[in-house]
Each structure stands twice: as C-alpha cells, then as structure tokens.
Amino acid sequence: MQLKKILSTKLIASSMSPFSIFSSVSVSDRVASFREAETHLFEFAKTRFAHHAGQDEENHHFELFDTPIKVPSVIKDATCQVHEDSASDSEGHSLHGVKVVNKRLSSGDGNGSDPTSPPTKQAAPLVLLHGYANGSLYFYRNLMGLSHHFGSVYALDMLGWGMSSRPKFDLLTDNNTDSNDSIGANNSIGTENGNEVSLDTQRQVSSAESFFVESLESWRQQHDLPKLTLAGHSMGGYLSVAYAERYPQHVERLILLSPVGVPEKRPEDENRISSMPFYVRAMVKTSRYLFNKGITPGAFLRSLPSSRSKAMVDGYILNRLPAIQCEEERKHLGEYLYQNSMLPGSGECCLSEILTAGAFAKIPLVHRVASLQSDTEEGMEVHFVYGQNDWMDYRGGLDVQRLCHKRMLEREESLKEGKKQPAMPPKVSVHGVSQASHLLMLDNYEEFNAALIIAAGGEKSLSPSAPRPAEFVCDEAARSSLHKSRTIVADEAGALEFFRGPLWNRRFGKKAEDDEAEEGEDVGVEEKKLEEQLAR
C-alpha cells in the first residue's frame, strides 16, 4: 500500500531527525524560540494571573531552573538530542521546570492569602506533571493561585519533553519485575481484571515507566524533598501513579488530573465509535493505523511543511481553548506547544509502549491505584479531577473508588472475625470542574486551583467567594456509613448529569444524520487524502 510506504520513509524517518524534513530550522533556533515562548508564559504567571497585581509578585519568588539528575537505567544511549553540553555519564541529564515560593508561607507567617490568620500545617510541596506533548508552563495560569496554599509549587518538564534532556527513547527491557517494581508491585494486575498480561508486556510497560519514574525520583533526591503532593495531568497522571507505586513513602497525596489509562475497556467504547459519522470513523481508523506504526503526533507534525504544522497547532489552540480570549496569550501558548513538538522526539515515544490505539492502558490503572500502599495507617489519599466537558471517562475514577470501598468492607469484615486485616486501601475522591474540558487547568483555572487545594485538605483557606468543584461518589459508597466526605456530594446519577462529554462528541452527534448519506464511501478516501498531503 502506497500510504504505508510513505509513512515508513517520511514519518518514521522524520521522527528520528532533529528537525522537520521540510525545514532547515536548526535545533538551536527551535530551542531559542521555545525559550522565548516560555518566558512570555512565565511572565503571565507572575502578573496576569495573580490575585493582587504587584503585591503577589512581591511576596513570591519565581524561578526557571534546571536540576541535574542521574540517567535512568533503562536508557541505552544517554546522549541528549537537544543540549550539546549534556554528557553521557551518570549525571548527564537534567529536568527543567518552574518553581514558585510563597515567602510568607515558607517563613511560617500565616496562611499566605490572609496575613492575620494563625499559622497552619503547611502542605507538602506541590509537584505538577504535565500531559502528553505539553510542558511545565501549561500551568502558567495556576502557579500563583496554588502557591497561596502549598507554599512551594514545582511544575516540571518531564524527561524527554520541554527543555529537559531529550535522549532517544531506545530502552533496555526492564527485567527487574520484582516487588520493588511498579509492575511487579501489584501481583493482581495480570489476572484481577480478567485479562492476562504477558510478562513481555509487563516488562515493556515497566521500562517505559522507568524512563520517567527514575528521573523524577532522582530529581526529588536532588531537592531533598521527603514528601510530595504529586499532581499529574493526563499522561502525567498515569506516570504519577507509577511513581506512587514505587515510592509511596514520598507521596503525601496523589492528585490525578483527568488521567489517561484508568478504566478498563468497555464493550460500549467500540460501539460508540461505530455509531459516529463516517468521516469521524475514517479519522479514527487512520489515527489508529499511525499509532500502531509507532508514529507519534509530534513525528506527524515534523513530517509536514512548517507552515502547515504551525497552522495545525494554532488551530488546535483556537478551537480547543476558547477560554483563552487574549490573542497575545494564544500566540505564545501556540508557539510553546509548536516548538515543544518540533524538537527531537523523546518522551513522546512512550505512547505506544504504555497505551493501546484506543488510548486505553495496556495495564489499566483501575486496579493499580486501588492497590497503592501508604506509610500511614490511614492509607493514601487519591483525588481524581475531571473537566465537565472532558473526553477522559470520569467513570474510571468512580470505578477505583468502588473497588477501594469494596476492599474497605472486606477489611472491616476481617476485623469483626478477628482475622488479619489486609492493607488499608486508598481513600478516593472524585471531583468535577465546571466549564472545563480535558485541559481543565487552562479552561477554568480558578476552580481547578480550588480543586487541588481542597484535595490537599486546604478548603478552609479558600475565600467564601472562591468557586468550588463538584464532588461525586459511587452508589455503593453513597449508601454506606463508611463513606465520609468534607462536602455534600452527588451520586452516580448526579455525575451522569454533570459530565457532558467533549464538545466535539456532541457536535458529531448532531451531524450524524447528515453524515449517514456518506455511508457507502470507503475509508480509503481519507487515507488517499493523507497520502497526497504527505507526498507534497
């Protein structure tokens, strides 16, 4: 097939190239453009999204920084594709990020937002991990507001993204699937969900996770942080779970922001695709073909002429983030995303190692989160936060809560019978941010901030006028006396009414009737269009 040949020679080749096959732009020039966009977003964080202009900036310390880390053991070649001065020895990599310190909180003088309030127990530093193809400055709208509770907030470019080191994603198979490994730590995942997971798959997933988990742990050691409040968005949420499995003693609370890979695949998931309009099914088939060939979104963009790839990114920002009305803000965020994708591929290549073509995890998190351990008797606190118009399935969070509730009942029964009690399961909460999509930190940043502060136990520090997210609970827990919540919560019927699904999905539904007229066409038409585009 001609499409296959083109993809093999152009897309795959371009993913290995330091820059687009259509462009002569050097890596150093792209780095400079990325840093310029990052600087603008950094300034927005300090000024435009502060509660009290001038005063907030005076009471806070902002810093862009790089932290040397050990090279993860699974990497074959430690050479960085971006930073020429990065050595290939054990200290040759670095993680880039932004740090915000609330000087008043760090000095113990009250709650930050209210100088007259008595000192309260300070939450563990908040560490934010971005989603797939994003970066640390995707949280530019949130940094100042979050620092009013957490005191210290770190947002990191994970290894292989942003301005962190970008080694090739060519990994050794992680054969260490013992009890200290994130995969081996949960012996149930291969059988509990009814699907056998081969040892090869477990090792493949473990290696991909180690790329990120080992680098994050090395970063934590360098900063001497005994405990973290770890919050990860989308793919960052998935990797936060992998970190919490291996290093539960360093996680005070786990906050999963529209995480990918939680639920198991349901029969209706495929039925939903089959009921979509023709052109949508064509796009799904084409994207799955690219996915199965190991072609990442970044590799696809790098295979296009620069004008075309830039236009696609700008269109994405315009259409997916209507909350950003400022043209200047859209411009710099678009440039940040664009240059992040155009730099040599690294972390982006984890996609097919961890997920299937339908964005389901090869080893779903639903059972892994429920098996998380804690060094406290109360068990680990886990909070799921979804946008009202999210394309991630909020039911994944409720499924985890349901499973943990079941284990809690079993634990109570063991106590009554005088048997040895199993480990305390995590305490799981599910929150919903109104008027927000998958990029909820940008869509509704104030309610997003409130959700994280509430998740960290800081609801009392919020002003009465601050927006509050909704909270939901599975039906089993709602009927149980074991469930205790700080706020009034809704059951699954309330969740079904609140979560509306992505806007584009609702648009597809409205156009379905018109598109049925195209039913007789073949999906090959879309593939032919893609062939012609790539051939140009």
Protein Blocks (a to p, Z undefined) as FASTA:
>chain_A
ZZlmmmmmmmmmmmmpcbdfkbcbdfklmmmmmmmmmmmmmmmmmmmmcfbghjlmmmpc
cddddddddddfklmblcdfklmmlcfbfklcccdddddddfklmnonajhjamkbccdd
ddddddddddehiafklmmmmmmmmmmmnopacddddehiajbdcddfddcddfblcfkb
mklmmmklmmmnopacdfklmmmmmmmmmmmmmmmmmmmmmnopabacdddehjlmmmmm
mmmmmmmmlmmbacdehighkaccdfklmmmmmmpcfklmmmmmmmmmmmmnopafklmm
mmpcfklmmmmmmmmmmmmmmmlmblklmmmmmmmmmmmmmpccfklmmmmmmmcfkopa
fbdfklmmmmpccfbfnopaddddddfkbcbdfklmmmmmmmmmmmmmmmmmmmmnopac
ddddddddddddehiafklmlmmmmlmmmmmmmmnopmmmpcfklccddddddfklmmpc
kbccfbdcddfklmmmmpnojfklmmmmmmmmmmmmmmmpcfklmmmmmmmmmmZZ
